[in-house]
Amino acid sequence: MKKIVAALLCWVALFAALFAAGPLRRAPGFCLIDTSGEWRDLADYRGKIVLVEFMQTTCPHCASFSTVLNGLKVKYGDKLAILAIANPPVDNPQTMAQFVKEHKLTYPLLLDQGQVAYAYVRSPSFDLPGVYLIDANGMIRNSWQNGVLTKDIFEGNGLSREIDKLLAGAPAVKK
């Protein structure tokens, strides 16, 4: 019985170590192509606050969130880089170009093949949209997935408040 309990505790500790995010971690790098054919490398945005959104063109929450992101781009200008990322099989260059046109995106929409999404989320499935806020040093400061508890982030002023904290040099939020 003691061996079973010890093995179970070891398994739980290993699982927690593999999947638990620390209070701060470096944003995984990527270089992806956008709907205009331009390559976007996360490293090119060092020194700026970056918002990475994982989305899908058929997602109604992602469509309404695009209005929030367009507003943030207007509000913060060059102080904030927004990079939206979509994945096949639902999305392809044609569906993405249509989404950009319909929603008048003021930020690039990039095509991933799932690797970048998995590097950030660390899970095979997640709720859309998902957002990662990266500081000027390339560290993930916070992340959110759409849901009841994150309504202010995706529909209100919560995301703007978080960006303001980063611009003011507030300390990292511990998860």
C-alpha positions in Angstrom: 0.0 0.0 0.0 2.9 2.4 0.9 4.4 1.7 -2.6 1.2 2.6 -4.3 0.8 5.8 -2.4 4.4 6.8 -3.0 4.1 6.0 -6.7 0.9 8.1 -6.9 2.5 11.0 -5.1 5.5 10.9 -7.5 3.2 10.8 -10.5 1.3 13.8 -9.2 4.5 15.7 -8.5 5.8 14.9 -12.0 2.5 15.9 -13.6 2.5 19.2 -11.7 6.1 20.0 -12.7 5.4 19.3 -16.4 2.2 21.3 -16.7 2.2 24.0 -14.0 3.2 27.4 -15.2 5.5 29.3 -12.9 4.8 32.9 -11.9 6.7 34.2 -14.9 8.0 32.4 -18.0 9.6 33.5 -21.3 7.2 33.7 -24.2 7.9 31.0 -26.7 9.4 32.5 -29.9 7.8 32.1 -33.3 7.9 33.4 -36.8 4.6 33.0 -38.7 3.2 34.4 -42.0 0.3 36.8 -41.9 -2.6 37.3 -44.4 -0.6 39.9 -46.4 2.3 37.4 -46.9 4.6 39.1 -44.4 6.6 37.1 -41.8 6.1 38.2 -38.2 8.8 37.2 -35.7 8.0 37.7 -32.1 11.7 38.7 -31.5 11.1 41.8 -33.7 8.7 43.2 -31.0 11.2 43.1 -28.1 11.0 46.3 -26.2 7.2 46.6 -26.7 4.3 45.1 -24.9 2.8 42.3 -27.1 -0.6 40.8 -26.9 -0.9 37.4 -28.5 -4.4 36.1 -29.2 -5.2 32.5 -30.3 -8.5 32.6 -32.2 -10.6 31.0 -34.9 -12.4 32.8 -37.7 -15.6 30.9 -37.0 -15.7 31.7 -33.3 -18.3 34.3 -32.4 -16.4 35.4 -29.3 -13.3 35.9 -31.4 -15.3 38.1 -33.8 -16.6 40.3 -31.0 -13.2 40.4 -29.3 -11.6 41.7 -32.6 -13.5 45.0 -31.9 -11.9 45.2 -28.5 -8.5 44.6 -30.0 -9.0 47.1 -32.7 -9.9 49.7 -30.0 -6.7 48.8 -28.0 -4.6 49.2 -31.1 -6.1 52.7 -31.6 -5.7 53.6 -27.9 -2.1 52.4 -27.5 -0.7 52.8 -31.0 3.0 51.7 -31.2 3.2 51.0 -27.5 1.3 47.8 -28.0 1.8 45.1 -30.7 -1.2 42.8 -31.2 -0.6 39.4 -33.0 -3.7 37.2 -33.6 -3.0 33.6 -34.5 -5.3 31.1 -36.2 -4.9 27.4 -36.9 -6.0 24.8 -39.5 -8.0 22.8 -40.2 -10.7 25.4 -39.6 -8.6 28.3 -40.8 -6.6 28.8 -43.9 -5.3 31.8 -45.8 -8.7 32.4 -47.5 -10.9 32.3 -44.3 -8.3 34.5 -42.5 -8.3 37.1 -45.3 -12.1 37.2 -45.2 -12.0 37.7 -41.4 -9.5 40.5 -41.7 -11.6 42.2 -44.3 -15.0 41.7 -42.5 -13.7 42.9 -39.1 -11.4 45.6 -40.4 -8.5 44.3 -38.3 -5.8 46.9 -37.5 -3.3 44.2 -36.4 -1.9 41.1 -38.2 -3.6 37.7 -38.3 -1.0 34.9 -38.5 -1.3 31.3 -39.6 0.0 28.6 -37.2 0.0 24.9 -37.6 -0.6 24.3 -34.0 2.9 24.3 -32.6 2.8 27.9 -31.4 -0.6 27.5 -29.7 0.6 24.3 -28.0 3.9 26.0 -26.8 1.8 28.8 -25.1 -1.2 26.9 -23.8 0.6 23.6 -23.0 -2.6 21.7 -23.6 -4.2 20.0 -26.6 -7.4 22.0 -26.1 -8.4 25.4 -24.8 -11.2 28.0 -24.9 -11.2 30.6 -27.6 -10.2 33.3 -27.7 -7.1 32.9 -25.6 -4.8 35.9 -24.8 -1.2 36.2 -23.6 0.2 39.5 -22.4 3.9 39.7 -22.9 6.1 42.4 -21.4 8.9 44.4 -23.1 11.4 41.8 -22.0 9.6 38.9 -23.6 8.1 37.5 -20.4 4.5 36.3 -20.2 2.9 38.5 -17.6 -0.6 37.1 -17.7 -3.0 35.0 -19.8 -6.7 34.5 -20.1 -9.1 32.2 -21.9 -12.6 33.3 -22.7 -15.1 32.4 -20.0 -17.5 33.6 -17.3 -14.7 34.7 -15.0 -12.8 36.6 -17.6 -15.7 38.6 -19.1 -14.1 41.9 -18.1 -11.0 41.0 -20.0 -12.8 40.1 -23.2 -15.8 42.5 -23.1 -14.9 45.2 -20.7 -11.9 47.3 -19.6 -9.9 44.6 -17.8 -7.4 44.1 -20.6 -6.8 47.9 -20.9 -6.1 48.0 -17.1 -3.6 45.2 -17.4 -1.8 46.9 -20.3 -1.7 50.2 -18.3 -0.1 48.3 -15.4 2.7 47.1 -17.7 3.2 50.5 -19.3 3.5 51.9 -15.8 6.1 49.3 -14.9 4.0 47.4 -12.4 5.5 44.2 -10.9 4.6 40.8 -12.4 1.4 39.2 -11.3 2.1 35.8 -9.7 -0.1 33.0 -10.8 
